[in-house]
Amino acid sequence: MNKIEYIEFLINSNLENTKNKKLYDDIIDCIDIALSQTSIDFEIDSSITLEELYKVIENVGKNSISKSVGPFEAAELIAKKLGTKYTRSSRKQTTNKIINLEDFL
């Protein structure tokens, strides 16, 4: 399914959740961020559940010094699990590139 269908699927599947609804709503928001740099046609394996994505985030958090993961790091982890890449604006290279005029010949 494409990214919009996947997010809608996760939202609908989380409606009945009483135990972890707020946590999984936050994960859905991170999924939306993680997929923001992909095309609308990007295909996602619908068998990847919110629980799986939470486990990925939780495992990284448990092993970090701060014992936590921020939303943008979570988005990077989710993107990797879903088979794509999310690059934060702060991590994009902002240095000026030298343009070689010979490349235009």
N, C-alpha and C positions, 0 to 999 in steps of 0.2 A: 504494500500500500504506500501511497505517497505521504509526504510529511504532514500535510493537513489532515488527511484521513487518520493517520497514526495518532496525532495529538487529540483529535476528536474521540477516537477509540479509547485512549487512556483517560480522558476526562469522563466519558460515560461509564467506564469500568470503575472509576473511583467514586462515583456518586453514592453508591451504597456503602462505601467504606466508613465505618464508625470509629475504628481504632486509630488509624494513621492518616485520616483524610487531609489534615492540614499539611503534614509532612509530604505526602504524595502530591498535593497541589503545588507545593514549592518545587518538587522535582519536575513536575510537568512544566512549570515556568522555566526551569533550567533546560529542559529538553527543547522548548521553544527557542531559547537563546542559542543552544547548541546547533540547531538546524537553521538558524537565521541566515547563514552564509551559503546554504545549499539551494539548488534550484527547486522549484515547486514539484518537479517530476522525480525528485530523489526518492528512490525506493527503499523502504525500511522493512526489515524482518519483523512482522507483527507478533512473533512469538517472544520477543524481548519484552519482559514485563517491567512494571514499576519496581517490583520487589528486586529484580535482578539489577536494575540500574541503581537502586538504593544500596545494594550490597557492594557494588563497585565503589561508590562514593564512601561508604562506611569503612571499607578496607583501607582505602588511602588515608582517611582521617585517623584511623586507629594507629597507623604507622608514622604519622607526621609528628613533628615536635609540638605543634599547637593542639594536636588531637582534634582538629576540625578541618573542614574544607569550605571555602567560600563559594558563592554561586557561580562565579566565572570559571574557577578551577573545576567545579562540578560540571559545568557546561563542556569544558574540554574533555573531561573523562567520559561523559555521555556521548559526545560526538565520536570519540574513538570507538566506544562500544557499538555504536550504530553504524560504523564504517565510513565516517566522514571526518572532517577536521574543522575545528572552530579556533580561530585566532583572535585573541583579544586585541583591541586597538592599541593598548599600551605595549603590546609585544610585537607589533608590526615594526619592521625596520623603517625608521624615519630619516636615515641619513641620505644626503643627496648622492645620487649615483653619477658617476662620470660617464658621459655619453661620448663614445668614440665616433667621430664623423665618418670614418671609413665604413661603419656599419650601414650607412645610408646609400652607399655607392652600389 
